Amino acid sequence: MCKHILNAQVSIRANCCRKWYDCAQCHAEAQDHDIKKQWEMTFGCKKCRNVFKKDMRDFDEADEYCPKCDNHFYVEAKRPEEKPQIVLAQSDDAKALKRSMQQLTGAPTEISSCR
């Protein structure tokens, strides 16, 4: 299961090493070489296990589905959300601390007092 694309519907076959990966990033983490880029890609459907090739130069809406089971594999990737960071800070001015934390994280921040 791919930890980079949570809803991956196909695996890709890397022609450089002839191994299967859920995404190019999985290949990069497992191998010491770059993935060989080419126009014709080999896919393996995770629903029916059918292996098929697609020419990416001539890829249209009809090519977004597995030719055997019609599984829609070309979907918007769902990636794991960034893990929230826990920042420990100390300040006597809670409002200033909250503003600083919002600037740092770019999101509304809750301040808890631990006294």
Biopython code that builds the backbone (N, CA, C, O; Angstrom):
import numpy as np
from Bio.PDB.StructureBuilder import StructureBuilder

atoms = [
    (1, "MET", "N", (0.831, -1.174, 0.000)),
    (1, "MET", "CA", (0.000, 0.000, 0.000)),
    (1, "MET", "C", (0.879, 1.243, 0.000)),
    (1, "MET", "O", (1.865, 1.319, 0.734)),
    (2, "CYS", "N", (0.519, 2.196, -0.815)),
    (2, "CYS", "CA", (1.327, 3.399, -0.973)),
    (2, "CYS", "C", (1.082, 4.370, 0.176)),
    (2, "CYS", "O", (-0.061, 4.664, 0.524)),
    (3, "LYS", "N", (2.163, 4.857, 0.753)),
    (3, "LYS", "CA", (2.025, 5.837, 1.829)),
    (3, "LYS", "C", (1.998, 7.269, 1.293)),
    (3, "LYS", "O", (1.779, 8.209, 2.057)),
    (4, "HIS", "N", (2.217, 7.443, -0.005)),
    (4, "HIS", "CA", (2.232, 8.773, -0.609)),
    (4, "HIS", "C", (0.903, 9.125, -1.266)),
    (4, "HIS", "O", (0.447, 10.266, -1.189)),
    (5, "ILE", "N", (0.290, 8.149, -1.907)),
    (5, "ILE", "CA", (-1.001, 8.339, -2.564)),
    (5, "ILE", "C", (-1.951, 7.306, -1.963)),
    (5, "ILE", "O", (-1.886, 6.121, -2.290)),
    (6, "LEU", "N", (-2.827, 7.769, -1.088)),
    (6, "LEU", "CA", (-3.663, 6.860, -0.311)),
    (6, "LEU", "C", (-4.729, 6.152, -1.137)),
    (6, "LEU", "O", (-5.191, 5.075, -0.760)),
    (7, "ASN", "N", (-5.122, 6.742, -2.252)),
    (7, "ASN", "CA", (-6.175, 6.150, -3.081)),
    (7, "ASN", "C", (-5.631, 5.617, -4.407)),
    (7, "ASN", "O", (-6.341, 5.623, -5.412)),
    (8, "ALA", "N", (-4.391, 5.162, -4.417)),
    (8, "ALA", "CA", (-3.788, 4.632, -5.646)),
    (8, "ALA", "C", (-4.587, 3.428, -6.144)),
    (8, "ALA", "O", (-4.816, 2.476, -5.399)),
    (9, "GLN", "N", (-5.006, 3.478, -7.399)),
    (9, "GLN", "CA", (-5.825, 2.431, -7.998)),
    (9, "GLN", "C", (-5.012, 1.479, -8.867)),
    (9, "GLN", "O", (-5.479, 0.394, -9.214)),
    (10, "VAL", "N", (-3.796, 1.887, -9.216)),
    (10, "VAL", "CA", (-2.920, 1.057, -10.039)),
    (10, "VAL", "C", (-1.506, 1.093, -9.477)),
    (10, "VAL", "O", (-1.138, 2.003, -8.735)),
    (11, "SER", "N", (-0.728, 0.096, -9.842)),
    (11, "SER", "CA", (0.714, 0.106, -9.609)),
    (11, "SER", "C", (1.364, 0.387, -10.948)),
    (11, "SER", "O", (0.777, 0.130, -12.000)),
    (12, "ILE", "N", (2.577, 0.915, -10.906)),
    (12, "ILE", "CA", (3.315, 1.176, -12.138)),
    (12, "ILE", "C", (4.538, 0.270, -12.178)),
    (12, "ILE", "O", (5.150, -0.032, -11.153)),
    (13, "ARG", "N", (4.873, -0.150, -13.384)),
    (13, "ARG", "CA", (6.069, -0.972, -13.559)),
    (13, "ARG", "C", (7.198, -0.067, -14.025)),
    (13, "ARG", "O", (7.107, 0.579, -15.069)),
    (14, "ALA", "N", (8.258, -0.031, -13.235)),
    (14, "ALA", "CA", (9.426, 0.773, -13.584)),
    (14, "ALA", "C", (10.289, -0.034, -14.547)),
    (14, "ALA", "O", (10.825, -1.081, -14.183)),
    (15, "ASN", "N", (10.419, 0.454, -15.768)),
    (15, "ASN", "CA", (11.196, -0.284, -16.771)),
    (15, "ASN", "C", (12.686, -0.276, -16.494)),
    (15, "ASN", "O", (13.416, -1.132, -16.995)),
    (16, "CYS", "N", (13.147, 0.684, -15.700)),
    (16, "CYS", "CA", (14.576, 0.752, -15.406)),
    (16, "CYS", "C", (15.039, -0.452, -14.586)),
    (16, "CYS", "O", (16.140, -0.959, -14.799)),
    (17, "CYS", "N", (14.210, -0.908, -13.656)),
    (17, "CYS", "CA", (14.587, -2.038, -12.812)),
    (17, "CYS", "C", (13.581, -3.185, -12.898)),
    (17, "CYS", "O", (13.750, -4.217, -12.248)),
    (18, "ARG", "N", (12.536, -2.997, -13.702)),
    (18, "ARG", "CA", (11.503, -4.007, -13.936)),
    (18, "ARG", "C", (10.816, -4.469, -12.651)),
    (18, "ARG", "O", (10.515, -5.649, -12.472)),
    (19, "LYS", "N", (10.576, -3.495, -11.759)),
    (19, "LYS", "CA", (9.886, -3.784, -10.506)),
    (19, "LYS", "C", (8.623, -2.942, -10.437)),
    (19, "LYS", "O", (8.509, -1.906, -11.093)),
    (20, "TRP", "N", (7.667, -3.410, -9.621)),
    (20, "TRP", "CA", (6.382, -2.736, -9.480)),
    (20, "TRP", "C", (6.400, -1.824, -8.265)),
    (20, "TRP", "O", (6.914, -2.185, -7.206)),
    (21, "TYR", "N", (5.822, -0.618, -8.437)),
    (21, "TYR", "CA", (5.709, 0.355, -7.355)),
    (21, "TYR", "C", (4.343, 1.022, -7.418)),
    (21, "TYR", "O", (3.724, 1.108, -8.479)),
    (22, "ASP", "N", (3.887, 1.489, -6.270)),
    (22, "ASP", "CA", (2.603, 2.184, -6.227)),
    (22, "ASP", "C", (2.704, 3.609, -6.764)),
    (22, "ASP", "O", (1.708, 4.157, -7.235)),
    (23, "CYS", "N", (3.875, 4.212, -6.704)),
    (23, "CYS", "CA", (4.058, 5.562, -7.257)),
    (23, "CYS", "C", (5.552, 5.790, -7.491)),
    (23, "CYS", "O", (6.389, 5.004, -7.047)),
    (24, "ALA", "N", (5.867, 6.861, -8.186)),
    (24, "ALA", "CA", (7.265, 7.167, -8.485)),
    (24, "ALA", "C", (8.058, 7.475, -7.214)),
    (24, "ALA", "O", (9.255, 7.197, -7.147)),
    (25, "GLN", "N", (7.403, 8.042, -6.217)),
    (25, "GLN", "CA", (8.080, 8.345, -4.968)),
    (25, "GLN", "C", (8.445, 7.062, -4.214)),
    (25, "GLN", "O", (9.493, 7.000, -3.570)),
    (26, "CYS", "N", (7.594, 6.050, -4.289)),
    (26, "CYS", "CA", (7.923, 4.742, -3.698)),
    (26, "CYS", "C", (9.169, 4.159, -4.365)),
    (26, "CYS", "O", (10.029, 3.587, -3.695)),
    (27, "HIS", "N", (9.260, 4.307, -5.689)),
    (27, "HIS", "CA", (10.445, 3.852, -6.430)),
    (27, "HIS", "C", (11.681, 4.594, -5.953)),
    (27, "HIS", "O", (12.723, 3.985, -5.713)),
    (28, "ALA", "N", (11.565, 5.912, -5.813)),
    (28, "ALA", "CA", (12.714, 6.732, -5.401)),
    (28, "ALA", "C", (13.229, 6.319, -4.019)),
    (28, "ALA", "O", (14.435, 6.331, -3.773)),
    (29, "GLU", "N", (12.319, 5.958, -3.129)),
    (29, "GLU", "CA", (12.725, 5.551, -1.785)),
    (29, "GLU", "C", (13.360, 4.164, -1.754)),
    (29, "GLU", "O", (14.174, 3.878, -0.876)),
    (30, "ALA", "N", (13.000, 3.308, -2.696)),
    (30, "ALA", "CA", (13.482, 1.930, -2.680)),
    (30, "ALA", "C", (14.732, 1.712, -3.527)),
    (30, "ALA", "O", (15.487, 0.770, -3.287)),
    (31, "GLN", "N", (14.954, 2.570, -4.508)),
    (31, "GLN", "CA", (16.053, 2.355, -5.452)),
    (31, "GLN", "C", (17.109, 3.450, -5.349)),
    (31, "GLN", "O", (16.857, 4.526, -4.808)),
    (32, "ASP", "N", (18.283, 3.159, -5.873)),
    (32, "ASP", "CA", (19.368, 4.145, -5.861)),
    (32, "ASP", "C", (19.544, 4.815, -7.220)),
    (32, "ASP", "O", (20.595, 5.390, -7.501)),
    (33, "HIS", "N", (18.515, 4.740, -8.060)),
    (33, "HIS", "CA", (18.568, 5.369, -9.379)),
    (33, "HIS", "C", (17.228, 6.057, -9.643)),
    (33, "HIS", "O", (16.218, 5.753, -9.009)),
    (34, "ASP", "N", (17.248, 6.987, -10.593)),
    (34, "ASP", "CA", (16.014, 7.666, -10.980)),
    (34, "ASP", "C", (15.158, 6.739, -11.829)),
    (34, "ASP", "O", (15.668, 5.879, -12.547)),
    (35, "ILE", "N", (13.856, 6.930, -11.734)),
    (35, "ILE", "CA", (12.952, 6.137, -12.551)),
    (35, "ILE", "C", (13.114, 6.549, -14.016)),
    (35, "ILE", "O", (13.221, 7.735, -14.329)),
    (36, "LYS", "N", (13.131, 5.574, -14.890)),
    (36, "LYS", "CA", (13.272, 5.850, -16.319)),
    (36, "LYS", "C", (11.938, 6.373, -16.843)),
    (36, "LYS", "O", (10.916, 5.691, -16.764)),
    (37, "LYS", "N", (11.965, 7.580, -17.372)),
    (37, "LYS", "CA", (10.740, 8.184, -17.895)),
    (37, "LYS", "C", (10.575, 7.802, -19.356)),
    (37, "LYS", "O", (11.512, 7.882, -20.149)),
    (38, "GLN", "N", (9.368, 7.389, -19.690)),
    (38, "GLN", "CA", (9.073, 7.027, -21.071)),
    (38, "GLN", "C", (7.593, 7.246, -21.333)),
    (38, "GLN", "O", (6.800, 7.355, -20.397)),
    (39, "TRP", "N", (7.224, 7.308, -22.594)),
    (39, "TRP", "CA", (5.835, 7.606, -22.961)),
    (39, "TRP", "C", (4.891, 6.449, -22.699)),
    (39, "TRP", "O", (3.765, 6.657, -22.248)),
    (40, "GLU", "N", (5.338, 5.229, -22.976)),
    (40, "GLU", "CA", (4.470, 4.076, -22.756)),
    (40, "GLU", "C", (4.692, 3.543, -21.344)),
    (40, "GLU", "O", (5.805, 3.176, -20.969)),
    (41, "MET", "N", (3.607, 3.511, -20.573)),
    (41, "MET", "CA", (3.690, 3.054, -19.187)),
    (41, "MET", "C", (2.919, 1.759, -19.018)),
    (41, "MET", "O", (1.913, 1.528, -19.689)),
    (42, "THR", "N", (3.401, 0.919, -18.116)),
    (42, "THR", "CA", (2.730, -0.330, -17.800)),
    (42, "THR", "C", (2.088, -0.182, -16.425)),
    (42, "THR", "O", (2.744, 0.187, -15.450)),
    (43, "PHE", "N", (0.788, -0.478, -16.368)),
    (43, "PHE", "CA", (0.020, -0.355, -15.142)),
    (43, "PHE", "C", (-0.504, -1.719, -14.717)),
    (43, "PHE", "O", (-0.702, -2.603, -15.551)),
    (44, "GLY", "N", (-0.725, -1.885, -13.438)),
    (44, "GLY", "CA", (-1.384, -3.064, -12.894)),
    (44, "GLY", "C", (-2.569, -2.600, -12.058)),
    (44, "GLY", "O", (-2.392, -1.915, -11.051)),
    (45, "CYS", "N", (-3.768, -2.969, -12.468)),
    (45, "CYS", "CA", (-4.983, -2.561, -11.762)),
    (45, "CYS", "C", (-5.027, -3.255, -10.402)),
    (45, "CYS", "O", (-4.866, -4.473, -10.321)),
    (46, "LYS", "N", (-5.242, -2.496, -9.352)),
    (46, "LYS", "CA", (-5.312, -3.072, -8.013)),
    (46, "LYS", "C", (-6.653, -3.744, -7.734)),
    (46, "LYS", "O", (-6.772, -4.514, -6.781)),
    (47, "LYS", "N", (-7.651, -3.465, -8.546)),
    (47, "LYS", "CA", (-8.970, -4.063, -8.338)),
    (47, "LYS", "C", (-9.044, -5.463, -8.959)),
    (47, "LYS", "O", (-9.466, -6.412, -8.298)),
    (48, "CYS", "N", (-8.633, -5.594, -10.231)),
    (48, "CYS", "CA", (-8.769, -6.886, -10.918)),
    (48, "CYS", "C", (-7.433, -7.545, -11.244)),
    (48, "CYS", "O", (-7.401, -8.664, -11.757)),
    (49, "ARG", "N", (-6.320, -6.850, -10.947)),
    (49, "ARG", "CA", (-4.958, -7.364, -11.188)),
    (49, "ARG", "C", (-4.580, -7.433, -12.664)),
    (49, "ARG", "O", (-3.567, -8.041, -13.010)),
    (50, "ASN", "N", (-5.371, -6.824, -13.530)),
    (50, "ASN", "CA", (-5.061, -6.793, -14.964)),
    (50, "ASN", "C", (-3.852, -5.889, -15.218)),
    (50, "ASN", "O", (-3.748, -4.804, -14.645)),
    (51, "VAL", "N", (-2.954, -6.339, -16.067)),
    (51, "VAL", "CA", (-1.787, -5.539, -16.464)),
    (51, "VAL", "C", (-2.058, -5.001, -17.858)),
    (51, "VAL", "O", (-2.453, -5.742, -18.758)),
    (52, "PHE", "N", (-1.838, -3.690, -18.026)),
    (52, "PHE", "CA", (-2.093, -3.061, -19.322)),
    (52, "PHE", "C", (-1.132, -1.903, -19.542)),
    (52, "PHE", "O", (-0.553, -1.363, -18.599)),
    (53, "LYS", "N", (-0.974, -1.533, -20.818)),
    (53, "LYS", "CA", (-0.077, -0.434, -21.197)),
    (53, "LYS", "C", (-0.888, 0.728, -21.721)),
    (53, "LYS", "O", (-1.954, 0.554, -22.310)),
    (54, "LYS", "N", (-0.354, 1.934, -21.491)),
    (54, "LYS", "CA", (-0.970, 3.155, -22.000)),
    (54, "LYS", "C", (0.124, 4.046, -22.562)),
    (54, "LYS", "O", (1.181, 4.219, -21.955)),
    (55, "ASP", "N", (-0.150, 4.611, -23.738)),
    (55, "ASP", "CA", (0.761, 5.593, -24.333)),
    (55, "ASP", "C", (0.323, 6.960, -23.813)),
    (55, "ASP", "O", (-0.766, 7.432, -24.138)),
    (56, "MET", "N", (1.162, 7.583, -23.017)),
    (56, "MET", "CA", (0.797, 8.833, -22.356)),
    (56, "MET", "C", (0.749, 10.018, -23.319)),
    (56, "MET", "O", (0.230, 11.075, -22.958)),
    (57, "ARG", "N", (1.275, 9.870, -24.531)),
    (57, "ARG", "CA", (1.160, 10.948, -25.531)),
    (57, "ARG", "C", (-0.249, 11.029, -26.086)),
    (57, "ARG", "O", (-0.670, 12.080, -26.570)),
    (58, "ASP", "N", (-0.977, 9.932, -26.018)),
    (58, "ASP", "CA", (-2.324, 9.855, -26.584)),
    (58, "ASP", "C", (-3.313, 9.456, -25.494)),
    (58, "ASP", "O", (-4.160, 8.588, -25.709)),
    (59, "PHE", "N", (-3.208, 10.083, -24.331)),
    (59, "PHE", "CA", (-4.036, 9.744, -23.171)),
    (59, "PHE", "C", (-5.238, 10.672, -23.132)),
    (59, "PHE", "O", (-5.085, 11.891, -23.057)),
    (60, "ASP", "N", (-6.445, 10.093, -23.185)),
    (60, "ASP", "CA", (-7.651, 10.923, -23.108)),
    (60, "ASP", "C", (-8.589, 10.375, -22.028)),
    (60, "ASP", "O", (-8.229, 9.455, -21.295)),
    (61, "GLU", "N", (-9.769, 10.935, -21.939)),
    (61, "GLU", "CA", (-10.704, 10.586, -20.875)),
    (61, "GLU", "C", (-11.042, 9.096, -20.843)),
    (61, "GLU", "O", (-11.203, 8.528, -19.763)),
    (62, "ALA", "N", (-11.148, 8.468, -21.982)),
    (62, "ALA", "CA", (-11.465, 7.035, -22.036)),
    (62, "ALA", "C", (-10.333, 6.176, -21.468)),
    (62, "ALA", "O", (-10.567, 5.042, -21.052)),
    (63, "ASP", "N", (-9.121, 6.705, -21.449)),
    (63, "ASP", "CA", (-7.967, 5.964, -20.944)),
    (63, "ASP", "C", (-7.841, 6.014, -19.423)),
    (63, "ASP", "O", (-6.897, 5.455, -18.865)),
    (64, "GLU", "N", (-8.768, 6.668, -18.753)),
    (64, "GLU", "CA", (-8.716, 6.809, -17.306)),
    (64, "GLU", "C", (-9.248, 5.580, -16.573)),
    (64, "GLU", "O", (-9.308, 5.565, -15.343)),
    (65, "TYR", "N", (-9.637, 4.543, -17.331)),
    (65, "TYR", "CA", (-10.272, 3.365, -16.753)),
    (65, "TYR", "C", (-9.511, 2.108, -17.126)),
    (65, "TYR", "O", (-8.920, 2.028, -18.203)),
    (66, "CYS", "N", (-9.525, 1.125, -16.236)),
    (66, "CYS", "CA", (-8.928, -0.175, -16.533)),
    (66, "CYS", "C", (-9.694, -0.803, -17.691)),
    (66, "CYS", "O", (-10.924, -0.834, -17.663)),
    (67, "PRO", "N", (-8.997, -1.301, -18.706)),
    (67, "PRO", "CA", (-9.689, -1.881, -19.855)),
    (67, "PRO", "C", (-10.434, -3.187, -19.536)),
    (67, "PRO", "O", (-11.282, -3.611, -20.322)),
    (68, "LYS", "N", (-10.139, -3.822, -18.416)),
    (68, "LYS", "CA", (-10.802, -5.085, -18.075)),
    (68, "LYS", "C", (-12.003, -4.877, -17.140)),
    (68, "LYS", "O", (-13.094, -5.372, -17.421)),
    (69, "CYS", "N", (-11.810, -4.153, -16.039)),
    (69, "CYS", "CA", (-12.882, -4.047, -15.035)),
    (69, "CYS", "C", (-13.511, -2.652, -14.979)),
    (69, "CYS", "O", (-14.444, -2.424, -14.209)),
    (70, "ASP", "N", (-13.012, -1.731, -15.779)),
    (70, "ASP", "CA", (-13.549, -0.375, -15.861)),
    (70, "ASP", "C", (-13.326, 0.433, -14.580)),
    (70, "ASP", "O", (-14.020, 1.424, -14.349)),
    (71, "ASN", "N", (-12.363, 0.020, -13.744)),
    (71, "ASN", "CA", (-12.017, 0.766, -12.537)),
    (71, "ASN", "C", (-11.409, 2.113, -12.937)),
    (71, "ASN", "O", (-10.468, 2.161, -13.729)),
    (72, "HIS", "N", (-11.944, 3.197, -12.395)),
    (72, "HIS", "CA", (-11.430, 4.535, -12.689)),
    (72, "HIS", "C", (-10.137, 4.732, -11.901)),
    (72, "HIS", "O", (-10.171, 4.977, -10.695)),
    (73, "PHE", "N", (-8.997, 4.623, -12.588)),
    (73, "PHE", "CA", (-7.718, 4.694, -11.891)),
    (73, "PHE", "C", (-7.071, 6.066, -11.964)),
    (73, "PHE", "O", (-6.191, 6.370, -11.158)),
    (74, "TYR", "N", (-7.479, 6.896, -12.899)),
    (74, "TYR", "CA", (-6.873, 8.218, -13.043)),
    (74, "TYR", "C", (-7.737, 9.203, -12.256)),
    (74, "TYR", "O", (-8.597, 9.880, -12.820)),
    (75, "VAL", "N", (-7.497, 9.272, -10.956)),
    (75, "VAL", "CA", (-8.273, 10.103, -10.051)),
    (75, "VAL", "C", (-7.341, 11.072, -9.332)),
    (75, "VAL", "O", (-6.126, 10.879, -9.302)),
    (76, "GLU", "N", (-7.928, 12.110, -8.757)),
    (76, "GLU", "CA", (-7.124, 13.071, -8.003)),
    (76, "GLU", "C", (-6.502, 12.360, -6.804)),
    (76, "GLU", "O", (-7.190, 11.669, -6.051)),
    (77, "ALA", "N", (-5.214, 12.536, -6.642)),
    (77, "ALA", "CA", (-4.491, 11.841, -5.581)),
    (77, "ALA", "C", (-4.885, 12.365, -4.207)),
    (77, "ALA", "O", (-4.973, 13.573, -3.985)),
    (78, "LYS", "N", (-5.120, 11.431, -3.291)),
    (78, "LYS", "CA", (-5.346, 11.785, -1.890)),
    (78, "LYS", "C", (-4.045, 11.499, -1.167)),
    (78, "LYS", "O", (-3.608, 10.353, -1.058)),
    (79, "ARG", "N", (-3.451, 12.544, -0.687)),
    (79, "ARG", "CA", (-2.166, 12.407, 0.003)),
    (79, "ARG", "C", (-2.378, 12.522, 1.515)),
    (79, "ARG", "O", (-3.308, 13.193, 1.963)),
    (80, "PRO", "N", (-1.531, 11.878, 2.286)),
    (80, "PRO", "CA", (-1.686, 11.995, 3.740)),
    (80, "PRO", "C", (-1.465, 13.444, 4.159)),
    (80, "PRO", "O", (-0.584, 14.130, 3.640)),
    (81, "GLU", "N", (-2.261, 13.883, 5.084)),
    (81, "GLU", "CA", (-2.102, 15.248, 5.575)),
    (81, "GLU", "C", (-0.798, 15.344, 6.338)),
    (81, "GLU", "O", (-0.321, 14.380, 6.937)),
    (82, "GLU", "N", (-0.247, 16.531, 6.296)),
    (82, "GLU", "CA", (0.973, 16.758, 7.056)),
    (82, "GLU", "C", (0.668, 16.521, 8.534)),
    (82, "GLU", "O", (-0.363, 16.961, 9.042)),
    (83, "LYS", "N", (1.541, 15.848, 9.192)),
    (83, "LYS", "CA", (1.355, 15.625, 10.614)),
    (83, "LYS", "C", (1.508, 16.960, 11.341)),
    (83, "LYS", "O", (2.451, 17.707, 11.080)),
    (84, "PRO", "N", (0.594, 17.253, 12.240)),
    (84, "PRO", "CA", (0.710, 18.525, 12.957)),
    (84, "PRO", "C", (1.967, 18.538, 13.812)),
    (84, "PRO", "O", (2.354, 17.534, 14.409)),
    (85, "GLN", "N", (2.575, 19.684, 13.850)),
    (85, "GLN", "CA", (3.771, 19.838, 14.653)),
    (85, "GLN", "C", (3.380, 20.389, 16.016)),
    (85, "GLN", "O", (2.545, 21.287, 16.121)),
    (86, "ILE", "N", (3.976, 19.855, 17.025)),
    (86, "ILE", "CA", (3.740, 20.353, 18.372)),
    (86, "ILE", "C", (4.902, 21.256, 18.723)),
    (86, "ILE", "O", (6.065, 20.854, 18.686)),
    (87, "VAL", "N", (4.563, 22.476, 19.062)),
    (87, "VAL", "CA", (5.584, 23.453, 19.400)),
    (87, "VAL", "C", (5.389, 23.845, 20.851)),
    (87, "VAL", "O", (4.299, 24.249, 21.256)),
    (88, "LEU", "N", (6.438, 23.724, 21.619)),
    (88, "LEU", "CA", (6.382, 24.141, 23.013)),
    (88, "LEU", "C", (6.986, 25.535, 23.107)),
    (88, "LEU", "O", (8.080, 25.791, 22.603)),
    (89, "ALA", "N", (6.261, 26.419, 23.754)),
    (89, "ALA", "CA", (6.740, 27.791, 23.902)),
    (89, "ALA", "C", (6.304, 28.312, 25.253)),
    (89, "ALA", "O", (5.337, 27.835, 25.847)),
    (90, "GLN", "N", (7.034, 29.295, 25.721)),
    (90, "GLN", "CA", (6.700, 29.896, 27.003)),
    (90, "GLN", "C", (6.670, 31.398, 26.832)),
    (90, "GLN", "O", (7.579, 31.993, 26.254)),
    (91, "SER", "N", (5.613, 32.000, 27.344)),
    (91, "SER", "CA", (5.479, 33.447, 27.263)),
    (91, "SER", "C", (4.464, 33.905, 28.290)),
    (91, "SER", "O", (3.506, 33.196, 28.597)),
    (92, "ASP", "N", (4.683, 35.097, 28.815)),
    (92, "ASP", "CA", (3.718, 35.691, 29.736)),
    (92, "ASP", "C", (2.615, 36.403, 28.974)),
    (92, "ASP", "O", (1.548, 36.659, 29.534)),
    (93, "ASP", "N", (2.849, 36.730, 27.701)),
    (93, "ASP", "CA", (1.872, 37.442, 26.879)),
    (93, "ASP", "C", (1.198, 36.448, 25.938)),
    (93, "ASP", "O", (1.735, 36.147, 24.871)),
    (94, "ALA", "N", (0.019, 35.931, 26.322)),
    (94, "ALA", "CA", (-0.674, 34.897, 25.551)),
    (94, "ALA", "C", (-1.076, 35.394, 24.165)),
    (94, "ALA", "O", (-0.999, 34.634, 23.200)),
    (95, "LYS", "N", (-1.507, 36.662, 24.042)),
    (95, "LYS", "CA", (-1.926, 37.196, 22.737)),
    (95, "LYS", "C", (-0.742, 37.267, 21.782)),
    (95, "LYS", "O", (-0.877, 36.913, 20.610)),
    (96, "ALA", "N", (0.391, 37.708, 22.250)),
    (96, "ALA", "CA", (1.591, 37.794, 21.410)),
    (96, "ALA", "C", (2.046, 36.395, 21.005)),
    (96, "ALA", "O", (2.466, 36.175, 19.869)),
    (97, "LEU", "N", (1.959, 35.458, 21.937)),
    (97, "LEU", "CA", (2.344, 34.077, 21.639)),
    (97, "LEU", "C", (1.412, 33.492, 20.572)),
    (97, "LEU", "O", (1.865, 32.821, 19.644)),
    (98, "LYS", "N", (0.106, 33.750, 20.711)),
    (98, "LYS", "CA", (-0.861, 33.237, 19.741)),
    (98, "LYS", "C", (-0.602, 33.812, 18.354)),
    (98, "LYS", "O", (-0.653, 33.080, 17.366)),
    (99, "ARG", "N", (-0.321, 35.123, 18.263)),
    (99, "ARG", "CA", (0.005, 35.743, 16.960)),
    (99, "ARG", "C", (1.261, 35.120, 16.360)),
    (99, "ARG", "O", (1.308, 34.844, 15.161)),
    (100, "SER", "N", (2.255, 34.905, 17.172)),
    (100, "SER", "CA", (3.506, 34.304, 16.684)),
    (100, "SER", "C", (3.282, 32.891, 16.171)),
    (100, "SER", "O", (3.834, 32.497, 15.144)),
    (101, "MET", "N", (2.461, 32.128, 16.899)),
    (101, "MET", "CA", (2.185, 30.757, 16.491)),
    (101, "MET", "C", (1.393, 30.725, 15.186)),
    (101, "MET", "O", (1.641, 29.866, 14.340)),
    (102, "GLN", "N", (0.437, 31.652, 15.007)),
    (102, "GLN", "CA", (-0.330, 31.710, 13.769)),
    (102, "GLN", "C", (0.572, 32.058, 12.595)),
    (102, "GLN", "O", (0.411, 31.510, 11.504)),
    (103, "GLN", "N", (1.516, 32.959, 12.808)),
    (103, "GLN", "CA", (2.457, 33.307, 11.742)),
    (103, "GLN", "C", (3.354, 32.118, 11.414)),
    (103, "GLN", "O", (3.676, 31.882, 10.249)),
    (104, "LEU", "N", (3.747, 31.386, 12.415)),
    (104, "LEU", "CA", (4.634, 30.238, 12.222)),
    (104, "LEU", "C", (3.929, 29.097, 11.492)),
    (104, "LEU", "O", (4.485, 28.504, 10.568)),
    (105, "THR", "N", (2.701, 28.795, 11.915)),
    (105, "THR", "CA", (2.000, 27.636, 11.358)),
    (105, "THR", "C", (1.071, 27.985, 10.204)),
    (105, "THR", "O", (0.712, 27.115, 9.411)),
    (106, "GLY", "N", (0.678, 29.255, 10.104)),
    (106, "GLY", "CA", (-0.247, 29.655, 9.044)),
    (106, "GLY", "C", (-1.665, 29.209, 9.313)),
    (106, "GLY", "O", (-2.493, 29.202, 8.402)),
    (107, "ALA", "N", (-1.964, 28.834, 10.549)),
    (107, "ALA", "CA", (-3.303, 28.364, 10.896)),
    (107, "ALA", "C", (-3.695, 28.897, 12.254)),
    (107, "ALA", "O", (-2.830, 29.236, 13.061)),
    (108, "PRO", "N", (-4.989, 28.975, 12.519)),
    (108, "PRO", "CA", (-5.422, 29.379, 13.856)),
    (108, "PRO", "C", (-4.826, 28.449, 14.909)),
    (108, "PRO", "O", (-4.724, 27.241, 14.696)),
    (109, "THR", "N", (-4.446, 29.005, 16.012)),
    (109, "THR", "CA", (-3.745, 28.241, 17.029)),
    (109, "THR", "C", (-4.443, 28.378, 18.375)),
    (109, "THR", "O", (-4.860, 29.470, 18.762)),
    (110, "GLU", "N", (-4.563, 27.285, 19.066)),
    (110, "GLU", "CA", (-5.110, 27.279, 20.427)),
    (110, "GLU", "C", (-3.948, 27.337, 21.405)),
    (110, "GLU", "O", (-2.948, 26.638, 21.240)),
    (111, "ILE", "N", (-4.083, 28.153, 22.396)),
    (111, "ILE", "CA", (-3.053, 28.292, 23.417)),
    (111, "ILE", "C", (-3.579, 27.669, 24.706)),
    (111, "ILE", "O", (-4.676, 27.993, 25.161)),
    (112, "SER", "N", (-2.803, 26.790, 25.277)),
    (112, "SER", "CA", (-3.176, 26.177, 26.551)),
    (112, "SER", "C", (-2.191, 26.621, 27.617)),
    (112, "SER", "O", (-0.996, 26.765, 27.359)),
    (113, "SER", "N", (-2.683, 26.824, 28.758)),
    (113, "SER", "CA", (-1.838, 27.229, 29.868)),
    (113, "SER", "C", (-1.507, 26.007, 30.708)),
    (113, "SER", "O", (-2.386, 25.200, 31.009)),
    (114, "CYS", "N", (-0.270, 25.872, 31.079)),
    (114, "CYS", "CA", (0.165, 24.746, 31.881)),
    (114, "CYS", "C", (0.888, 25.295, 33.113)),
    (114, "CYS", "O", (2.115, 25.230, 33.201)),
    (115, "ARG", "N", (0.143, 25.820, 34.033)),
    (115, "ARG", "CA", (0.799, 26.381, 35.230)),
    (115, "ARG", "C", (0.343, 25.683, 36.449)),
    (115, "ARG", "O", (0.783, 26.014, 37.550)),
]
sb = StructureBuilder()
sb.init_structure("model")
sb.init_model(0)
sb.init_chain("A")
sb.init_seg("    ")
for serial, (resi, resn, name, xyz) in enumerate(atoms, 1):
    if name == "N":
        sb.init_residue(resn, " ", resi, " ")
    sb.init_atom(name, np.array(xyz, "f"), 0.0, 1.0, " ", f" {name:<3s}", serial, name[0])
structure = sb.get_structure()
